[in-house]
Amino acid sequence: MEHVQCLIIGSGPAGYTAAIYAARAGLNPLLYTGIATGGQLMLTTEVDNFPGYPNGVKGPAMMDDLQKQAERFGTEIRYGHVSSVDFSARPHQVIIDETIIISADSVIISTGASAKWLGLPSEQKYNGSGVSACAICDGFFYRGQDVALCGGGDTAAEEALYLAKLCRKVYMIIRKGEFAASKAMADRVLATSNIEVLFHNEVTEVLGDGLVVTGVQLINNRTNEDRELAVTGLFVAIGHNPNTSIFKKWLELDKAGYVLTKGKSTETNVPGIFCCGDAQDPYYRQAVTAAGSGCMAALDAERYLAVHGSEAMTTADQLENSETN
């Protein structure tokens, strides 16, 4: 069994930023990247709204920069997937790829969230080339253009309103015959002149020229009529799934599965376990806010270890000694 002071689960802006701060604080962090190294930004072409990149940056390039910065300060980064955890006692135990056992005085969870998709092969083909799950991230690139957005909830309504400020036309495609959003949000959408709401419609195909999106094909699920929309972008706003299922036995989650943290901190209900990034943020879901919460998690872990670190280390030493004997 290997023991570390600070274990970070998951990469991406939150995990890498936590690693940078934890390493600079002398916590010798070990970071396991998870299956999707770099998180959702690995699927993003241009990132224009992250501070410090005046000319923008490719999502994968930014993640590479953050990884190198974390490694520069001494973070050990390994490629592996956390298959289970045991947070019942200190030091906490984490199982990697069902075989490697890591004990840790503190654990920072930055496993993120995964966007829900429509499940179309063409959707994945054009992901990052006209298909996006974040209007706030990518809407800027569609200024003055016609776009479509799938979803009828509050988040979809917010994103449609955001896009309406930038785009010439926004088609809001809703599978049901009514909004799932609150009445106030629905009223705002309906009062916006360049948003056209298409109830009882579903996207059956994303159309393109092999490089970028040129339109979407719809079916009216009430009349079975097909229709094509000429758009340059499709925004999918049907929700996210936080990647937190392996923690549900130990940590308090909300109804959607997001980790609940205490007040303005990153502390969870289990002492020594901290959570940052999209795994605990159902509202903002931006790279910069994820990075900020990663900083907070590292600072919270550092303060926790200043008080409890020696006690946890003693427990770990006892465990190691008992195994040796």
C-alpha contacts under 8 A as a table, 3 or more apart, distances in Angstrom:
res1	aa1	res2	aa2	distance
1	M	100	I	7.61
1	M	101	I	5.47
1	M	102	I	6.00
1	M	103	S	7.07
1	M	320	E	7.60
2	E	101	I	6.66
2	E	102	I	5.05
2	E	103	S	6.17
3	H	102	I	5.80
3	H	103	S	4.68
3	H	104	A	5.68
3	H	316	A	7.15
4	V	7	L	6.58
4	V	28	N	7.54
4	V	29	P	7.21
4	V	30	L	7.15
4	V	102	I	7.41
4	V	103	S	6.36
4	V	104	A	4.89
4	V	105	D	6.68
5	Q	27	L	5.96
5	Q	28	N	6.74
5	Q	29	P	6.74
5	Q	104	A	5.46
5	Q	105	D	4.91
5	Q	106	S	6.11
5	Q	309	G	7.69
5	Q	313	M	7.95
6	C	22	A	7.69
6	C	27	L	6.10
6	C	28	N	6.76
6	C	29	P	4.77
6	C	30	L	6.44
6	C	104	A	5.95
6	C	105	D	6.17
6	C	106	S	4.88
6	C	107	V	5.74
6	C	108	I	7.40
6	C	301	A	7.76
7	L	29	P	5.69
7	L	30	L	5.00
7	L	31	L	5.94
7	L	32	Y	7.89
7	L	104	A	6.07
7	L	106	S	6.33
7	L	107	V	4.80
7	L	108	I	6.21
8	I	15	G	6.53
8	I	18	A	7.72
8	I	19	A	7.19
8	I	29	P	6.91
8	I	30	L	6.10
8	I	31	L	4.55
8	I	32	Y	6.37
8	I	107	V	5.83
8	I	108	I	4.69
8	I	109	I	6.04
8	I	110	S	7.11
9	I	15	G	7.18
9	I	31	L	6.00
9	I	32	Y	5.32
9	I	33	T	6.64
9	I	34	G	7.12
9	I	82	V	7.42
9	I	107	V	7.43
9	I	108	I	6.20
9	I	109	I	5.00
9	I	110	S	5.70
9	I	111	T	6.26
10	G	15	G	5.71
10	G	31	L	6.97
10	G	32	Y	5.79
10	G	33	T	4.63
10	G	34	G	5.28
10	G	37	T	7.63
10	G	39	G	7.99
10	G	109	I	6.70
10	G	110	S	4.91
10	G	111	T	4.59
10	G	112	G	7.50
11	S	14	A	6.91
11	S	15	G	4.50
11	S	16	Y	5.74
11	S	31	L	7.48
11	S	32	Y	7.20
11	S	33	T	4.76
11	S	34	G	6.97
11	S	37	T	5.92
11	S	38	G	5.11
11	S	39	G	6.28
11	S	110	S	6.67
11	S	111	T	7.08
12	G	15	G	5.45
12	G	16	Y	5.96
12	G	37	T	7.11
12	G	38	G	4.17
12	G	39	G	4.80
12	G	40	Q	7.52
12	G	41	L	7.32
12	G	63	M	6.54
12	G	110	S	7.75
12	G	112	G	7.92
13	P	16	Y	5.41
13	P	17	T	5.89
13	P	38	G	7.52
13	P	63	M	7.13
13	P	66	L	7.31
13	P	277	G	7.70
13	P	287	A	5.93
13	P	288	V	7.48
13	P	290	A	5.88
13	P	291	A	4.82
13	P	294	G	7.42
14	A	17	T	5.32
14	A	18	A	6.07
14	A	110	S	5.97
14	A	276	C	6.20
14	A	277	G	5.09
14	A	287	A	7.79
14	A	290	A	4.73
14	A	291	A	4.39
14	A	292	G	7.20
14	A	293	S	6.42
14	A	294	G	4.24
14	A	295	C	7.56
15	G	18	A	5.12
15	G	19	A	6.15
15	G	31	L	7.74
15	G	108	I	7.87
15	G	109	I	7.67
15	G	110	S	5.25
15	G	111	T	7.94
15	G	276	C	7.80
15	G	277	G	7.80
15	G	291	A	7.71
15	G	294	G	6.03
16	Y	19	A	4.92
16	Y	20	I	6.23
16	Y	66	L	5.94
16	Y	67	Q	6.06
16	Y	70	A	6.15
16	Y	291	A	7.82
16	Y	294	G	7.52
17	T	20	I	5.03
17	T	21	Y	6.37
17	T	66	L	7.25
17	T	70	A	7.34
17	T	291	A	5.53
17	T	292	G	7.68
17	T	294	G	5.23
17	T	295	C	5.78
18	A	21	Y	5.34
18	A	22	A	5.93
18	A	108	I	7.83
18	A	291	A	7.67
18	A	294	G	4.32
18	A	295	C	5.05
18	A	296	M	7.59
18	A	297	A	6.32
18	A	298	A	4.98
19	A	22	A	5.05
19	A	23	A	5.83
19	A	29	P	6.28
19	A	30	L	7.97
19	A	31	L	7.22
19	A	70	A	5.67
19	A	75	T	6.24
19	A	298	A	7.28
20	I	23	A	5.33
20	I	24	R	6.22
20	I	69	Q	6.80
20	I	70	A	4.54
20	I	71	E	7.88
20	I	73	F	6.62
20	I	75	T	7.31
21	Y	24	R	5.15
21	Y	25	A	6.18
21	Y	295	C	6.16
21	Y	298	A	5.82
21	Y	299	L	7.28
22	A	25	A	5.04
22	A	26	G	6.50
22	A	27	L	5.40
22	A	28	N	7.02
22	A	29	P	6.25
22	A	298	A	5.21
22	A	299	L	7.36
22	A	302	E	7.13
23	A	26	G	5.17
23	A	27	L	5.50
23	A	28	N	5.34
23	A	29	P	5.92
23	A	70	A	7.35
23	A	73	F	5.64
23	A	74	G	5.87
23	A	75	T	5.82
24	R	27	L	7.57
24	R	73	F	6.12
25	A	302	E	7.15
27	L	302	E	7.39
28	N	74	G	6.64
28	N	75	T	6.19
28	N	76	E	7.74
29	P	74	G	7.76
29	P	75	T	5.28
29	P	76	E	6.51
30	L	75	T	5.97
30	L	76	E	4.88
30	L	77	I	6.04
30	L	78	R	7.62
31	L	75	T	7.07
31	L	76	E	6.15
31	L	77	I	4.82
31	L	78	R	6.19
32	Y	77	I	6.00
32	Y	78	R	4.98
32	Y	79	Y	5.65
32	Y	80	G	5.68
32	Y	81	H	7.03
32	Y	82	V	7.82
33	T	36	A	7.20
33	T	37	T	5.21
33	T	38	G	7.31
33	T	77	I	7.11
33	T	78	R	6.36
33	T	79	Y	5.29
33	T	80	G	6.17
33	T	81	H	7.21
34	G	37	T	5.95
34	G	79	Y	6.52
34	G	80	G	5.34
34	G	81	H	4.45
34	G	82	V	6.78
34	G	111	T	7.62
35	I	79	Y	7.75
35	I	80	G	6.72
35	I	81	H	5.78
36	A	39	G	5.39
36	A	40	Q	7.83
37	T	42	M	7.74
37	T	79	Y	7.85
38	G	41	L	6.50
38	G	42	M	5.79
38	G	60	P	7.29
38	G	63	M	5.68
39	G	42	M	5.97
39	G	112	G	7.05
40	Q	43	L	5.65
40	Q	44	T	7.11
40	Q	114	S	7.28
41	L	44	T	4.90
41	L	59	G	4.87
41	L	60	P	6.47
41	L	63	M	7.45
42	M	45	T	7.95
42	M	59	G	5.40
42	M	60	P	4.71
42	M	63	M	7.42
43	L	59	G	6.99
43	L	60	P	7.57
43	L	127	N	7.17
43	L	128	G	6.12
44	T	47	V	7.11
44	T	58	K	6.96
44	T	59	G	5.05
44	T	60	P	7.42
44	T	128	G	5.42
45	T	58	K	5.10
45	T	59	G	5.64
45	T	60	P	7.81
45	T	128	G	5.60
45	T	129	S	7.57
46	E	56	G	6.53
46	E	57	V	5.65
46	E	58	K	4.64
46	E	59	G	6.15
46	E	138	D	7.81
47	V	50	F	6.59
47	V	56	G	5.53
47	V	57	V	5.20
47	V	58	K	5.79
47	V	59	G	5.91
47	V	137	C	7.17
47	V	138	D	7.77
48	D	53	Y	7.36
48	D	54	P	7.79
48	D	55	N	7.25
48	D	56	G	4.35
48	D	57	V	6.58
48	D	137	C	7.79
49	N	56	G	7.34
49	N	137	C	7.25
50	F	53	Y	6.44
50	F	56	G	7.74
50	F	287	A	7.03
50	F	288	V	6.07
51	P	54	P	7.50
51	P	288	V	7.70
53	Y	56	G	5.08
53	Y	57	V	6.39
57	V	61	A	6.70
57	V	62	M	6.37
58	K	61	A	5.18
58	K	62	M	6.26
59	G	62	M	5.23
59	G	63	M	6.38
60	P	63	M	5.10
60	P	64	D	6.17
61	A	64	D	5.00
61	A	65	D	6.25
62	M	65	D	5.00
62	M	66	L	6.28
63	M	66	L	5.08
63	M	67	Q	6.10
64	D	67	Q	5.09
64	D	68	K	6.17
65	D	68	K	5.24
65	D	69	Q	6.19
66	L	69	Q	5.06
66	L	70	A	6.20
67	Q	70	A	5.14
67	Q	71	E	6.20
68	K	71	E	5.03
68	K	72	R	5.98
69	Q	72	R	5.01
69	Q	73	F	6.78
70	A	73	F	5.61
70	A	74	G	6.78
70	A	75	T	5.54
71	E	74	G	5.04
71	E	75	T	4.72
71	E	76	E	6.47
71	E	77	I	7.29
72	R	75	T	7.31
80	G	96	I	6.33
80	G	97	D	6.32
81	H	96	I	5.61
81	H	97	D	5.37
82	V	85	V	7.65
82	V	94	V	6.93
82	V	95	I	5.84
82	V	96	I	4.51
82	V	97	D	6.02
82	V	98	E	7.69
83	S	94	V	7.96
83	S	95	I	5.77
83	S	96	I	5.66
83	S	97	D	5.63
83	S	98	E	5.63
83	S	246	I	7.30
84	S	94	V	6.16
84	S	95	I	5.25
84	S	96	I	7.36
84	S	98	E	7.41
84	S	246	I	5.95
84	S	247	F	7.95
85	V	92	H	7.80
85	V	93	Q	5.78
85	V	94	V	4.38
85	V	95	I	5.94
85	V	246	I	7.08
85	V	247	F	7.08
86	D	89	A	7.65
86	D	92	H	6.11
86	D	93	Q	5.06
86	D	94	V	6.29
86	D	250	W	7.72
87	F	90	R	7.33
87	F	92	H	5.06
87	F	93	Q	6.48
87	F	250	W	6.28
87	F	270	V	7.42
88	S	92	H	7.16
88	S	250	W	7.53
89	A	92	H	5.95
90	R	104	A	7.80
90	R	105	D	6.67
90	R	312	A	6.00
90	R	315	T	7.15
90	R	316	A	7.94
91	P	103	S	5.67
91	P	104	A	5.26
91	P	105	D	5.02
91	P	106	S	7.70
91	P	312	A	5.71
91	P	313	M	7.53
91	P	315	T	6.77
91	P	316	A	6.13
92	H	103	S	5.36
92	H	104	A	5.24
92	H	105	D	6.44
92	H	106	S	7.33
92	H	107	V	7.69
93	Q	101	I	6.72
93	Q	102	I	5.66
93	Q	103	S	4.44
93	Q	104	A	6.46
94	V	101	I	5.83
94	V	102	I	5.20
94	V	103	S	6.33
94	V	104	A	7.92
95	I	98	E	5.69
95	I	99	T	6.48
95	I	100	I	5.53
95	I	101	I	4.70
95	I	102	I	6.35
96	I	99	T	5.95
96	I	100	I	4.86
96	I	101	I	6.34
96	I	102	I	7.59
97	D	100	I	6.56
103	S	316	A	7.60
104	A	107	V	6.48
105	D	272	G	6.80
105	D	305	L	7.44
105	D	309	G	6.49
105	D	312	A	5.63
105	D	313	M	6.85
106	S	272	G	4.72
106	S	273	I	5.89
106	S	274	F	7.80
106	S	301	A	6.40
106	S	305	L	7.39
107	V	272	G	6.37
107	V	273	I	4.91
107	V	274	F	6.16
107	V	301	A	7.88
108	I	273	I	6.06
108	I	274	F	4.74
108	I	275	C	5.56
108	I	276	C	7.32
108	I	297	A	6.65
108	I	298	A	7.56
108	I	301	A	7.73
109	I	273	I	7.51
109	I	274	F	6.04
109	I	275	C	4.54
109	I	276	C	6.25
109	I	279	A	7.71
110	S	275	C	6.09
110	S	276	C	5.32
110	S	277	G	5.74
110	S	278	D	7.38
110	S	279	A	6.28
110	S	294	G	7.76
111	T	242	P	7.84
111	T	243	N	5.72
111	T	244	T	7.06
111	T	277	G	7.73
111	T	278	D	7.52
111	T	279	A	5.86
112	G	242	P	6.08
112	G	243	N	5.82
112	G	277	G	6.01
112	G	278	D	4.40
112	G	279	A	4.35
112	G	280	Q	7.89
113	A	240	H	6.19
113	A	241	N	5.36
113	A	242	P	3.84
113	A	243	N	5.12
113	A	278	D	5.48
113	A	279	A	5.61
114	S	240	H	5.45
114	S	241	N	5.18
114	S	242	P	6.17
114	S	243	N	6.87
115	A	133	A	6.54
115	A	238	I	7.97
115	A	239	G	6.22
115	A	240	H	4.28
115	A	241	N	6.29
116	K	236	V	7.91
116	K	237	A	7.87
116	K	238	I	6.13
116	K	239	G	5.55
116	K	240	H	5.23
116	K	241	N	6.77
117	W	120	L	7.96
117	W	236	V	6.77
117	W	238	I	7.32
118	L	123	E	7.43
118	L	236	V	7.71
119	G	123	E	7.21
119	G	124	Q	7.99
120	L	123	E	5.05
120	L	124	Q	6.73
120	L	204	T	7.48
120	L	205	E	6.86
120	L	206	V	7.91
121	P	124	Q	5.30
121	P	125	K	6.21
122	S	125	K	4.81
122	S	126	Y	6.32
122	S	205	E	6.37
122	S	206	V	5.37
122	S	207	L	7.38
123	E	126	Y	5.53
123	E	127	N	6.06
123	E	131	V	6.65
123	E	205	E	7.41
123	E	206	V	5.77
124	Q	127	N	4.90
124	Q	131	V	7.95
126	Y	129	S	4.86
126	Y	130	G	5.91
126	Y	131	V	5.64
126	Y	206	V	7.85
126	Y	208	G	7.85
126	Y	211	L	7.47
126	Y	212	V	6.48
126	Y	213	V	6.64
127	N	130	G	6.43
127	N	131	V	4.60
127	N	132	S	6.23
128	G	131	V	5.59
128	G	132	S	6.15
129	S	211	L	6.90
129	S	212	V	5.12
129	S	213	V	6.69
130	G	212	V	5.73
130	G	213	V	5.03
130	G	232	T	6.31
130	G	233	G	4.50
130	G	234	L	6.14
131	V	213	V	7.38
131	V	233	G	5.84
131	V	234	L	4.83
131	V	235	F	5.89
131	V	236	V	7.50
132	S	135	A	7.12
132	S	138	D	7.09
132	S	233	G	7.72
132	S	234	L	6.39
132	S	235	F	4.92
132	S	236	V	6.26
133	A	235	F	5.51
133	A	236	V	4.89
133	A	237	A	6.06
134	C	137	C	5.26
134	C	138	D	6.23
134	C	139	G	7.74
134	C	159	E	7.97
134	C	235	F	6.85
134	C	236	V	7.59
134	C	237	A	7.50
135	A	138	D	5.24
135	A	139	G	4.74
135	A	159	E	5.71
135	A	160	A	8.00
135	A	162	Y	7.36
135	A	163	L	6.72
135	A	235	F	6.52
136	I	139	G	5.68
136	I	140	F	7.65
136	I	159	E	7.09
136	I	162	Y	7.22
137	C	140	F	7.50
137	C	286	Q	7.51
138	D	141	F	5.86
138	D	142	Y	7.64
139	G	142	Y	5.49
139	G	143	R	7.17
139	G	162	Y	7.98
139	G	163	L	6.04
139	G	166	L	7.18
140	F	143	R	5.76
140	F	166	L	6.83
142	Y	145	Q	5.38
142	Y	146	D	7.66
142	Y	147	V	7.62
142	Y	166	L	7.13
142	Y	167	C	6.21
142	Y	232	T	7.61
142	Y	233	G	7.30
143	R	166	L	4.81
143	R	167	C	4.83
143	R	168	R	7.34
144	G	166	L	6.28
144	G	167	C	4.50
144	G	168	R	4.72
144	G	169	K	7.99
145	Q	167	C	5.07
145	Q	168	R	5.17
145	Q	169	K	6.75
145	Q	231	V	7.54
145	Q	232	T	6.91
146	D	167	C	6.10
146	D	168	R	5.56
146	D	169	K	4.62
146	D	170	V	6.02
146	D	171	Y	7.91
146	D	230	A	7.50
146	D	231	V	5.02
146	D	232	T	6.24
146	D	233	G	7.35
147	V	167	C	7.21
147	V	169	K	6.33
147	V	170	V	5.13
147	V	171	Y	6.34
147	V	231	V	4.87
147	V	232	T	5.78
147	V	233	G	4.81
147	V	234	L	5.95
147	V	235	F	7.70
148	A	170	V	5.54
148	A	171	Y	4.52
148	A	172	M	5.95
148	A	173	I	7.06
148	A	231	V	6.58
148	A	233	G	6.29
148	A	234	L	4.86
148	A	235	F	6.21
149	L	156	A	7.54
149	L	160	A	6.89
149	L	170	V	7.10
149	L	171	Y	6.09
149	L	172	M	4.91
149	L	173	I	5.92
149	L	234	L	5.63
149	L	235	F	4.53
149	L	236	V	5.81
149	L	237	A	6.89
150	C	156	A	7.26
150	C	172	M	6.01
150	C	173	I	4.77
150	C	174	I	6.22
150	C	203	V	7.93
150	C	234	L	7.66
150	C	235	F	6.32
150	C	236	V	4.99
150	C	237	A	5.64
150	C	238	I	6.70
151	G	156	A	5.21
151	G	157	A	7.82
151	G	172	M	7.15
151	G	173	I	6.25
151	G	174	I	5.43
151	G	175	R	7.55
151	G	236	V	6.86
151	G	237	A	5.14
151	G	238	I	4.98
152	G	155	T	7.98
152	G	156	A	5.62
152	G	157	A	6.54
152	G	172	M	7.83
152	G	173	I	7.54
152	G	174	I	5.39
152	G	175	R	7.85
152	G	178	E	7.74
152	G	179	F	5.04
152	G	180	A	5.26
152	G	181	A	6.09
152	G	238	I	7.58
153	G	156	A	5.22
153	G	157	A	6.17
153	G	179	F	6.40
153	G	180	A	4.51
153	G	181	A	4.03
153	G	182	S	7.65
153	G	238	I	7.51
154	D	157	A	5.01
154	D	158	E	6.13
154	D	180	A	7.11
154	D	181	A	4.30
154	D	182	S	6.47
154	D	185	M	6.57
155	T	158	E	5.08
155	T	159	E	6.17
155	T	181	A	7.85
155	T	237	A	6.82
155	T	239	G	7.79
156	A	159	E	5.10
156	A	160	A	6.03
156	A	237	A	5.11
156	A	238	I	7.05
157	A	160	A	5.04
157	A	161	L	6.19
157	A	181	A	6.94
157	A	185	M	6.34
157	A	186	A	6.90
157	A	189	V	6.50
158	E	161	L	5.20
158	E	162	Y	6.19
158	E	185	M	7.52
159	E	162	Y	4.92
159	E	163	L	6.08
159	E	237	A	7.76
160	A	163	L	5.10
160	A	164	A	6.06
160	A	170	V	6.86
160	A	172	M	6.95
160	A	189	V	7.40
160	A	195	I	7.40
161	L	164	A	5.01
161	L	165	K	6.77
161	L	188	R	7.94
161	L	189	V	6.47
161	L	192	T	7.70
161	L	195	I	7.95
162	Y	165	K	5.60
162	Y	166	L	7.21
163	L	166	L	5.24
163	L	167	C	5.71
163	L	170	V	6.97
164	A	167	C	5.30
164	A	168	R	7.10
164	A	169	K	6.80
164	A	170	V	6.17
164	A	192	T	7.73
164	A	194	N	6.36
164	A	195	I	6.59
167	C	170	V	6.77
168	R	194	N	6.74
169	K	194	N	5.07
169	K	195	I	6.13
169	K	196	E	7.68
170	V	194	N	6.20
170	V	195	I	4.73
170	V	196	E	6.25
171	Y	195	I	5.86
171	Y	196	E	4.91
171	Y	197	V	5.97
171	Y	198	L	6.96
172	M	195	I	6.79
172	M	196	E	6.03
172	M	197	V	4.68
172	M	198	L	5.97
173	I	197	V	6.17
173	I	198	L	4.96
173	I	199	F	6.35
173	I	200	H	7.96
173	I	201	N	5.97
173	I	202	E	6.69
173	I	203	V	7.88
174	I	177	G	7.25
174	I	178	E	7.60
174	I	179	F	7.45
174	I	197	V	7.32
174	I	198	L	6.03
174	I	199	F	4.88
174	I	200	H	6.07
174	I	201	N	5.80
174	I	202	E	6.92
175	R	199	F	6.10
175	R	200	H	4.68
175	R	201	N	4.92
175	R	202	E	5.43
175	R	221	N	7.68
176	K	179	F	7.45
176	K	199	F	6.00
176	K	200	H	4.93
176	K	201	N	7.43
177	G	199	F	5.06
177	G	200	H	5.30
178	E	199	F	6.82
179	F	182	S	7.60
179	F	186	A	6.58
181	A	185	M	6.19
181	A	186	A	6.06
182	S	185	M	5.34
182	S	186	A	6.14
183	K	186	A	4.96
183	K	187	D	5.94
184	A	187	D	5.19
184	A	188	R	6.38
185	M	188	R	5.13
185	M	189	V	6.38
186	A	189	V	5.15
186	A	190	L	6.22
187	D	190	L	5.12
187	D	191	A	6.07
188	R	191	A	5.13
188	R	192	T	6.42
189	V	192	T	5.33
189	V	195	I	6.80
190	L	193	S	7.57
190	L	195	I	7.24
190	L	196	E	7.88
190	L	197	V	7.58
192	T	195	I	5.74
193	S	196	E	7.71
198	L	201	N	6.09
200	H	220	N	5.51
200	H	221	N	5.53
200	H	222	R	6.26
201	N	218	L	6.26
201	N	219	I	5.58
201	N	220	N	4.47
201	N	221	N	5.94
202	E	218	L	5.39
202	E	219	I	5.51
202	E	220	N	6.61
202	E	221	N	7.14
203	V	206	V	7.42
203	V	216	V	6.64
203	V	217	Q	5.78
203	V	218	L	4.54
203	V	219	I	6.63
204	T	216	V	7.67
204	T	217	Q	5.64
204	T	218	L	5.53
204	T	219	I	6.68
205	E	216	V	5.81
205	E	217	Q	5.06
205	E	218	L	7.23
206	V	213	V	7.04
206	V	215	G	6.33
206	V	216	V	4.58
206	V	217	Q	6.36
207	L	213	V	5.82
207	L	214	T	5.61
207	L	215	G	4.85
207	L	216	V	5.23
207	L	217	Q	7.03
208	G	211	L	6.79
208	G	212	V	5.51
208	G	213	V	4.21
208	G	214	T	4.61
208	G	215	G	6.47
209	D	212	V	5.99
209	D	213	V	6.79
209	D	214	T	6.71
212	V	232	T	7.57
213	V	231	V	7.28
213	V	232	T	5.24
213	V	233	G	6.09
213	V	234	L	7.86
214	T	230	A	6.08
214	T	231	V	5.57
214	T	232	T	5.03
214	T	233	G	7.56
215	G	228	E	6.87
215	G	229	L	5.37
215	G	230	A	4.32
215	G	231	V	4.48
215	G	232	T	6.17
215	G	233	G	7.51
216	V	228	E	5.76
216	V	229	L	5.38
216	V	230	A	6.80
216	V	231	V	6.96
216	V	234	L	7.77
217	Q	226	D	7.13
217	Q	227	R	5.80
217	Q	228	E	4.46
217	Q	229	L	6.43
218	L	226	D	5.62
218	L	227	R	5.09
218	L	228	E	6.04
218	L	229	L	7.72
219	I	224	N	5.93
219	I	225	E	5.60
219	I	226	D	4.52
219	I	227	R	6.30
220	N	223	T	5.52
220	N	224	N	5.02
220	N	225	E	5.29
220	N	226	D	6.50
221	N	224	N	5.30
221	N	225	E	7.74
231	V	234	L	7.48
241	N	256	A	7.56
241	N	257	G	7.46
242	P	245	S	7.96
242	P	256	A	7.75
242	P	257	G	6.06
242	P	258	Y	5.80
242	P	278	D	7.07
242	P	279	A	5.24
242	P	280	Q	7.83
243	N	279	A	6.35
244	T	247	F	5.55
244	T	248	K	6.84
244	T	257	G	6.57
244	T	258	Y	6.98
244	T	259	V	7.28
244	T	279	A	6.71
245	S	248	K	5.49
245	S	257	G	7.36
246	I	249	K	7.37
247	F	250	W	5.57
247	F	251	L	5.75
248	K	251	L	5.43
248	K	252	E	6.88
248	K	253	L	6.75
248	K	257	G	7.98
250	W	270	V	7.56
251	L	259	V	6.94
251	L	260	L	7.84
251	L	268	T	6.88
251	L	269	N	6.25
251	L	270	V	6.77
252	E	259	V	6.14
252	E	260	L	5.73
252	E	268	T	7.40
252	E	269	N	6.48
253	L	256	A	7.59
253	L	257	G	5.16
253	L	258	Y	5.25
253	L	259	V	4.45
253	L	260	L	5.31
254	D	257	G	5.22
254	D	258	Y	5.42
254	D	259	V	6.54
254	D	260	L	6.42
255	K	258	Y	7.53
258	Y	279	A	5.63
258	Y	280	Q	4.92
258	Y	281	D	7.00
258	Y	282	P	7.09
259	V	268	T	7.50
259	V	275	C	7.09
259	V	279	A	6.21
259	V	280	Q	4.74
260	L	268	T	6.33
260	L	269	N	7.87
260	L	280	Q	6.35
261	T	264	K	7.74
261	T	265	S	6.56
261	T	266	T	5.37
261	T	267	E	5.25
261	T	268	T	4.71
261	T	269	N	7.28
261	T	274	F	7.86
261	T	275	C	7.14
261	T	280	Q	7.26
262	K	265	S	5.58
262	K	266	T	6.52
262	K	267	E	5.51
262	K	268	T	6.19
262	K	269	N	7.62
265	S	296	M	7.11
265	S	297	A	7.64
265	S	300	D	7.39
266	T	274	F	5.23
266	T	275	C	5.32
266	T	276	C	6.17
266	T	293	S	7.35
266	T	296	M	6.66
266	T	297	A	5.43
266	T	300	D	6.95
267	E	270	V	7.71
267	E	271	P	7.34
267	E	272	G	7.64
267	E	273	I	6.46
267	E	274	F	4.73
267	E	275	C	6.67
267	E	297	A	7.71
267	E	300	D	7.30
268	T	271	P	6.93
268	T	273	I	5.93
268	T	274	F	5.60
268	T	275	C	6.82
269	N	273	I	7.85
270	V	273	I	5.66
272	G	301	A	6.89
272	G	304	Y	6.72
274	F	297	A	5.98
274	F	300	D	7.64
274	F	301	A	7.18
275	C	279	A	7.08
275	C	280	Q	6.53
275	C	297	A	6.61
276	C	279	A	6.46
276	C	280	Q	6.04
276	C	281	D	7.80
276	C	290	A	6.73
276	C	293	S	5.17
276	C	294	G	5.42
276	C	296	M	7.84
276	C	297	A	6.21
277	G	280	Q	6.08
277	G	281	D	6.21
277	G	285	R	7.52
277	G	289	T	7.20
277	G	290	A	4.06
277	G	291	A	7.01
277	G	293	S	5.90
277	G	294	G	6.52
278	D	281	D	4.59
278	D	282	P	6.66
278	D	285	R	5.67
278	D	290	A	6.49
279	A	282	P	7.85
281	D	284	Y	6.47
281	D	285	R	6.28
282	P	285	R	6.61
284	Y	289	T	7.11
285	R	289	T	7.01
285	R	290	A	6.98
286	Q	289	T	5.33
286	Q	290	A	6.11
287	A	290	A	5.08
287	A	291	A	6.11
288	V	291	A	5.05
288	V	292	G	6.17
289	T	292	G	4.95
289	T	293	S	6.22
290	A	293	S	5.20
290	A	294	G	6.17
291	A	294	G	4.96
291	A	295	C	6.43
292	G	295	C	5.19
292	G	296	M	6.44
293	S	296	M	4.82
293	S	297	A	6.12
294	G	297	A	5.09
294	G	298	A	6.35
295	C	298	A	5.31
295	C	299	L	6.32
296	M	299	L	5.13
296	M	300	D	6.04
297	A	300	D	5.00
297	A	301	A	6.04
298	A	301	A	5.03
298	A	302	E	6.06
299	L	302	E	5.03
299	L	303	R	6.25
300	D	303	R	5.25
300	D	304	Y	6.11
301	A	304	Y	4.97
301	A	305	L	6.08
302	E	305	L	5.22
302	E	306	A	6.19
303	R	306	A	5.08
303	R	307	V	6.78
304	Y	307	V	5.50
304	Y	308	H	5.97
304	Y	309	G	7.17
305	L	308	H	4.85
305	L	309	G	3.98
305	L	310	S	7.52
306	A	309	G	5.80
306	A	310	S	7.96
307	V	310	S	7.62
308	H	311	E	5.38
308	H	312	A	6.20
309	G	312	A	5.18
309	G	313	M	6.04
310	S	313	M	5.00
310	S	314	T	6.09
311	E	314	T	5.16
311	E	315	T	6.43
312	A	315	T	5.13
312	A	316	A	6.30
313	M	316	A	4.95
313	M	317	D	6.11
314	T	317	D	5.06
314	T	318	Q	6.22
315	T	318	Q	5.12
315	T	319	L	6.26
316	A	319	L	5.02
316	A	320	E	6.17
317	D	320	E	5.06
317	D	321	N	6.03
318	Q	321	N	5.07
318	Q	322	S	6.10
319	L	322	S	5.19
319	L	323	E	6.35
320	E	323	E	5.20
320	E	324	T	6.19
321	N	324	T	5.00
321	N	325	N	6.12
322	S	325	N	5.15
